[in-house]
Amino acid sequence: MNREYSVIVDSMADFPIGYTNPDLVVIETPVTIGDKDYTFSTPDDFYHQQVETFEENKSKKPLERTRISTSAPNIFRTQDEMLKIIEKGKDAIYVATASSLTSAFLSGKCAVDNILEDTTTDYKGKRAIAVDGLSMSALTALLVQTAMDLCTTTDQFISFILDKRNDTEHFFAVQEWEAFRNSGRIPDRVLMLAKILHIKPLMRFDYNERGGREAFCEQKHRQFKRLMKYAAEKMYETIDPLFPKCKIIHANNPEAAEMLYDEVKTVMPEIEIEYNLINGRMGPATGVHLGYSAVGLGFLRRKGIYPNAEHHREMQDISESVYG
C-alpha cells in the first residue's frame, strides 16, 4: 500500500516481537529496575528480574523497596524518527499510548514543537503530528494496524484513530498481585485480603465518569479460568462485527494465554485471533505496571454500548488530541 504517512508508536503499544512494516517505527519507553536500565531487555530477562525484585521487596518496608518504573519516551528520539520520515517525503504521525495513563502524548507534542520551531528547514509541506491514541498495549497495536490497513492518506488515518479509539476494549487478568504492591496501585491491606481469599482480578480499561481511560475491576473470582471465560463472553457480546479480530497477549504466563485462547475459540470459533505465545508478549514497559502473570484480550467494540464512552466522544475537543 502506498501511504502518504508513516507511523511512530512507543513500545508500550506491544507490537509483536519481530513485526516489521516499512511505514511503522517503534521507539523505546524507558524501563528501570532500581538504578539499572531494562529498556532493551527481552521479556524473559525482564520478567526474571521482576520476579526476583518482587521477592526481595516482600521483606522490605515500602520506602525501601526497589522501584520498577517507566518514564516518557525521549523527546529527541521521537523528533529524530519524525524527521527521518519527513525527509523520505511522508507525513510523520506519532500515535501515543493513552494520555491518562502515560506521558507519551506530551513527549510527542514536545517533539512536534521542536520541529515546528525550526524555520530554517523546508519540509516541503510534510507534517509532524502527535495523536493521543487513548489506548495501551496490544490494543494500540490493533488500532494502528487496522487504520494502516484501511487508510492511505494522513487525514483518513487520523480520522479512523479518533473515531475508533473510544471503542477499544482491553481486558487484563492478573494471577499475582505483586505488580500492584510495587507500583503503589493497591494498599497493602487490600493485597493481603485478596491473597488470603485467593481472589484474582479482571480489569477493563475504559472511560470512567471523568472521561479518562483508566483501569477498574470488572470481575473478581477465585478461579482464573472463570475470568478468562467472562472476558471471552463479554467480547462476544460487544465486538464490532466490522472488525472481527482480537489480540491475545501475555507477560510471562503462557498457560493463562492458552486458557484465554481456548475460551475465545469456544464462544467465537470463526474469529481471527492474533496470538503468539513467544513473540506476542507484553514488553517490559507494560510489564512494569501489570507484572509477569498478566494476560490480556483486546478488540474493537461496536458503538453505543457504554454511555460514558459515547458521552466522552460527543464532548471531545479534537484539538486536544491532535497536535501538529
C-alpha positions as CSV (number, residue, x, y, z in Angstrom):
1,M,0.0,0.0,0.0
2,N,1.3,3.4,-1.0
3,R,0.7,5.5,2.1
4,E,1.3,9.2,2.4
5,Y,2.4,8.8,6.0
6,S,4.4,6.7,8.3
7,V,3.5,5.9,12.0
8,I,5.5,6.1,15.2
9,V,4.4,4.3,18.4
10,D,6.1,3.8,21.7
11,S,7.0,0.3,22.9
12,M,4.1,0.2,25.3
13,A,2.0,-0.4,22.2
14,D,3.3,-4.0,22.4
15,F,3.6,-4.8,18.7
16,P,4.7,-8.5,18.3
17,I,8.4,-9.1,18.6
18,G,9.8,-9.2,15.1
19,Y,6.9,-7.3,13.5
20,T,8.1,-5.3,10.5
21,N,6.3,-2.7,8.4
22,P,8.2,-0.1,6.3
23,D,5.7,2.6,7.5
24,L,6.0,1.8,11.2
25,V,8.6,2.8,13.8
26,V,8.6,1.7,17.4
27,I,10.5,3.9,19.9
28,E,11.5,2.9,23.3
29,T,9.7,3.6,26.6
30,P,12.5,3.7,29.2
31,V,12.3,1.0,31.9
32,T,14.3,0.8,35.0
33,I,14.6,-1.6,38.0
34,G,16.3,0.3,40.7
35,D,19.3,2.0,39.1
36,K,19.6,-0.5,36.2
37,D,18.2,0.1,32.7
38,Y,16.0,-2.7,31.3
39,T,14.6,-0.7,28.3
40,F,16.1,-3.1,25.7
41,S,15.8,-6.3,27.7
42,T,14.0,-9.3,26.3
43,P,10.7,-10.2,28.1
44,D,12.4,-13.3,29.5
45,D,15.2,-11.3,31.1
46,F,13.0,-8.5,32.3
47,Y,10.3,-10.8,33.9
48,H,13.0,-12.9,35.5
49,Q,14.4,-9.9,37.2
50,Q,11.0,-8.6,38.1
51,V,10.1,-11.8,39.9
52,E,13.4,-11.6,41.8
53,T,12.8,-8.0,42.7
54,F,9.3,-8.7,43.9
55,E,10.6,-11.5,46.2
56,E,13.3,-9.2,47.6
57,N,10.7,-6.4,48.2
58,K,8.5,-8.6,50.3
59,S,10.7,-8.3,53.3
60,K,11.3,-4.6,52.9
61,K,9.3,-1.6,54.1
62,P,7.5,0.4,51.4
63,L,10.1,3.2,51.2
64,E,12.9,0.7,51.0
65,R,11.6,-1.4,48.1
66,T,13.3,-1.4,44.8
67,R,11.4,0.7,42.3
68,I,10.4,-0.8,38.9
69,S,9.3,2.1,36.7
70,T,8.9,3.6,33.3
71,S,9.3,7.1,32.0
72,A,8.2,9.0,28.9
73,P,9.9,8.2,25.5
74,N,12.8,10.5,24.8
75,I,11.6,13.7,23.0
76,F,14.7,13.9,20.8
77,R,14.4,10.2,19.8
78,T,10.8,10.8,18.7
79,Q,11.9,14.0,16.9
80,D,14.7,12.2,15.0
81,E,12.3,9.5,13.8
82,M,9.8,12.1,12.7
83,L,12.5,13.9,10.7
84,K,13.6,10.7,9.0
85,I,10.1,10.1,7.9
86,I,9.6,13.7,6.6
87,E,12.9,13.5,4.8
88,K,11.5,10.5,2.9
89,G,8.6,12.7,1.7
90,K,5.9,11.4,4.1
91,D,3.9,12.8,7.0
92,A,5.1,11.6,10.4
93,I,2.3,10.6,12.8
94,Y,3.1,9.6,16.4
95,V,0.2,7.7,17.9
96,A,0.9,7.9,21.7
97,T,-0.5,5.5,24.3
98,A,-3.3,6.9,26.4
99,S,-2.5,10.3,27.9
100,S,-4.5,9.4,31.0
101,L,-2.1,6.5,31.7
102,T,1.3,7.8,30.4
103,S,3.1,11.0,29.4
104,A,3.9,9.7,25.9
105,F,1.5,12.1,24.2
106,L,3.1,15.1,25.9
107,S,6.5,13.8,24.8
108,G,5.2,13.6,21.2
109,K,3.9,17.1,21.4
110,C,7.3,18.4,22.5
111,A,8.9,16.6,19.6
112,V,6.4,18.3,17.2
113,D,7.1,21.7,18.8
114,N,10.9,21.3,18.2
115,I,10.2,20.5,14.5
116,L,7.8,23.4,14.0
117,E,10.2,25.8,15.7
118,D,12.9,25.0,13.1
119,T,12.2,27.7,10.5
120,T,15.5,27.1,8.7
121,T,14.4,23.8,7.1
122,D,12.0,23.4,4.2
123,Y,9.8,20.3,5.0
124,K,8.1,20.7,1.6
125,G,4.6,20.6,3.1
126,K,5.1,17.4,5.1
127,R,3.7,17.3,8.6
128,A,4.8,16.1,12.1
129,I,1.7,15.2,14.1
130,A,1.1,13.7,17.5
131,V,-2.2,11.9,18.3
132,D,-3.5,10.7,21.6
133,G,-4.5,7.0,21.0
134,L,-6.4,6.7,24.3
135,S,-5.3,3.0,24.5
136,M,-2.3,0.9,25.5
137,S,-0.6,-2.4,25.0
138,A,-1.9,-4.8,22.3
139,L,-4.9,-2.6,21.7
140,T,-2.8,0.3,20.5
141,A,-1.2,-2.1,18.1
142,L,-4.6,-3.4,16.9
143,L,-5.9,0.1,16.5
144,V,-2.9,1.3,14.5
145,Q,-2.6,-1.9,12.4
146,T,-6.3,-1.7,11.4
147,A,-6.0,2.0,10.5
148,M,-2.9,1.4,8.4
149,D,-4.6,-1.5,6.6
150,L,-7.5,0.7,5.6
151,C,-6.1,4.2,5.2
152,T,-3.8,5.6,2.5
153,T,-4.0,9.3,3.4
154,T,-2.9,11.0,6.6
155,D,-6.4,12.5,7.2
156,Q,-8.1,9.1,6.7
157,F,-5.7,7.6,9.2
158,I,-6.2,10.2,11.9
159,S,-9.9,10.2,11.4
160,F,-10.0,6.4,11.9
161,I,-8.0,6.6,15.1
162,L,-10.1,9.4,16.5
163,D,-13.3,7.6,15.6
164,K,-12.4,4.1,17.0
165,R,-10.2,5.0,19.9
166,N,-13.3,5.4,22.1
167,D,-14.4,1.9,21.1
168,T,-11.3,0.0,22.1
169,E,-11.8,-2.7,24.8
170,H,-9.0,-4.3,26.7
171,F,-9.3,-6.9,29.5
172,F,-6.3,-7.7,31.7
173,A,-6.3,-10.5,34.2
174,V,-3.6,-10.9,36.8
175,Q,-2.8,-14.1,38.7
176,E,-0.3,-12.4,41.0
177,W,-0.9,-9.0,42.7
178,E,2.8,-8.1,43.3
179,A,3.0,-5.6,40.5
180,F,0.4,-3.6,42.2
181,R,2.3,-3.7,45.5
182,N,5.4,-2.4,43.7
183,S,3.5,0.3,41.8
184,G,1.5,1.5,44.8
185,R,-1.8,1.0,42.9
186,I,-3.3,-1.1,45.7
187,P,-3.0,-0.7,49.5
188,D,-1.1,-3.5,51.3
189,R,-4.2,-4.4,53.4
190,V,-6.3,-4.9,50.2
191,L,-3.4,-7.0,48.7
192,M,-3.3,-9.1,51.8
193,L,-7.1,-9.7,51.9
194,A,-7.1,-10.7,48.2
195,K,-4.3,-13.1,48.7
196,I,-5.9,-14.7,51.7
197,L,-9.2,-15.2,49.8
198,H,-7.3,-16.3,46.6
199,I,-9.2,-13.6,44.6
200,K,-7.9,-12.8,41.1
201,P,-8.9,-9.6,39.3
202,L,-10.1,-9.0,35.8
203,M,-9.6,-5.4,34.8
204,R,-11.2,-3.4,32.0
205,F,-9.7,-0.3,30.6
206,D,-12.5,2.1,29.7
207,Y,-13.8,5.6,30.2
208,N,-14.9,6.5,33.7
209,E,-17.2,9.3,34.8
210,R,-14.4,11.9,34.3
211,G,-13.9,10.8,30.7
212,G,-10.4,9.4,31.2
213,R,-9.2,5.9,30.3
214,E,-8.5,4.1,33.5
215,A,-8.5,0.5,34.7
216,F,-11.1,-0.8,37.1
217,C,-12.1,-4.2,38.3
218,E,-14.7,-5.7,36.0
219,Q,-14.8,-9.1,37.8
220,K,-13.0,-10.9,40.5
221,H,-13.0,-14.6,41.1
222,R,-11.1,-17.4,42.8
223,Q,-11.0,-19.4,39.6
224,F,-8.8,-17.8,37.0
225,K,-10.4,-19.9,34.2
226,R,-13.8,-18.2,35.1
227,L,-12.2,-14.8,34.4
228,M,-11.0,-16.0,31.0
229,K,-14.5,-17.2,30.2
230,Y,-16.1,-14.0,31.3
231,A,-13.7,-11.9,29.1
232,A,-14.4,-14.1,26.1
233,E,-18.2,-13.9,26.6
234,K,-18.0,-10.1,27.0
235,M,-16.1,-9.8,23.8
236,Y,-18.8,-11.9,22.0
237,E,-21.4,-9.5,23.3
238,T,-19.7,-6.3,22.4
239,I,-17.2,-6.8,19.5
240,D,-17.7,-4.7,16.3
241,P,-18.8,-7.1,13.5
242,L,-17.0,-4.9,11.0
243,F,-13.7,-5.7,12.7
244,P,-13.9,-9.4,13.8
245,K,-10.4,-9.6,15.1
246,C,-8.8,-9.7,18.6
247,K,-5.4,-9.9,20.1
248,I,-4.3,-12.1,23.0
249,I,-1.1,-11.0,24.8
250,H,0.7,-12.2,27.9
251,A,3.6,-11.2,30.0
252,N,5.2,-14.4,31.2
253,N,2.1,-16.5,31.6
254,P,1.7,-18.8,28.5
255,E,-0.7,-21.1,30.4
256,A,-3.1,-18.3,31.0
257,A,-2.8,-17.2,27.4
258,E,-3.6,-20.7,26.2
259,M,-6.6,-20.8,28.6
260,L,-7.9,-17.5,27.2
261,Y,-7.4,-18.6,23.6
262,D,-9.5,-21.7,24.2
263,E,-12.3,-19.7,25.8
264,V,-12.3,-17.2,22.9
265,K,-12.4,-20.0,20.3
266,T,-15.3,-21.7,22.2
267,V,-17.5,-18.6,22.1
268,M,-16.3,-17.3,18.7
269,P,-14.9,-20.1,16.6
270,E,-14.6,-18.0,13.4
271,I,-12.8,-15.0,14.9
272,E,-9.4,-14.1,13.7
273,I,-7.0,-14.1,16.7
274,E,-3.6,-12.5,16.6
275,Y,-1.8,-14.7,19.1
276,N,1.7,-15.9,19.5
277,L,3.0,-17.4,22.8
278,I,6.6,-16.4,22.2
279,N,6.5,-13.2,20.1
280,G,3.1,-11.9,21.2
281,R,4.1,-10.8,24.7
282,M,3.9,-7.7,26.8
283,G,7.2,-5.9,26.7
284,P,8.9,-4.5,29.8
285,A,7.1,-1.1,29.5
286,T,3.7,-2.8,30.0
287,G,5.0,-5.4,32.4
288,V,6.2,-2.8,34.8
289,H,2.5,-1.9,35.5
290,L,0.8,-5.3,35.2
291,G,3.5,-7.8,36.3
292,Y,4.8,-11.1,35.0
293,S,1.5,-13.0,35.5
294,A,-0.7,-10.8,33.3
295,V,-2.7,-11.8,30.3
296,G,-4.8,-9.5,28.0
297,L,-7.5,-9.6,25.4
298,G,-8.0,-6.6,23.1
299,F,-10.6,-5.9,20.4
300,L,-12.7,-3.1,18.8
301,R,-16.2,-2.9,20.1
302,R,-19.3,-1.6,18.4
303,K,-20.6,1.9,19.3
304,G,-23.4,2.7,21.7
305,I,-22.7,0.2,24.4
306,Y,-21.3,2.3,27.2
307,P,-22.9,5.7,27.9
308,N,-19.7,7.1,29.3
309,A,-17.7,6.4,26.2
310,E,-20.5,7.9,24.0
311,H,-20.7,11.0,26.2
312,H,-16.9,11.4,26.0
313,R,-16.9,11.0,22.2
314,E,-19.5,13.8,21.9
315,M,-17.6,16.1,24.3
316,Q,-14.1,15.6,22.9
317,D,-12.2,18.6,21.8
318,I,-10.2,17.2,18.9
319,S,-7.7,20.0,19.2
320,E,-6.6,18.5,22.5
321,S,-5.9,15.1,20.9
322,V,-4.2,16.0,17.6
323,Y,-1.2,18.2,17.7
324,G,0.8,19.5,14.7
